[in-house]
Amino acid sequence: MLKVNLVFLGHFKVFIDKKKIKQFKSSVFEIVDTSEIVNIDK
């Protein structure tokens, strides 16, 4: 099974429920962790 870490970049105009994303079930992959990077400097 493939293990996936999700990283969200920037600000989102809509709410994203990270708990719901982590609970997603698949036979192909498993979402291990989610994180967010809001400030991206050049």
N, C-alpha and C positions, 0 to 999 in steps of 0.2 A: 504494500500500500504506500502511496506517495504522501509524504507529509508536507504541508504547505504553511508558510508564514506570510500573512498579508500585511502590507504596509500601505497606508493611505497618505498621500502627499497633498498638502495644501488645505484650503478651507472648502467645505461643502455647503451648498445652499440648502440642502435637504438633510434631515437627520438620518444617520445610518446606525442601525442597532447592531453593534458588534457582538453582543451576546447571542442574538439570533443567527448571525453569520457563523459563529463558532459552533453552534449546535447543529448546523447543516450536516446531514448524513449522506455519504456516498460510498459506493463499493470500490471506487477508483482512487479517491484521495481523502485525506483527513486534514482539516484546518486546525493547526496546532496553536497558533497565536495570532493576534492582530495588534498592530501598533499604528500610531499616527505621528506624522511629522508635519507640523503646522507652518513653521517658519523655515523657508528655504533661502539661504543666502548665496549670492553669487561668488 
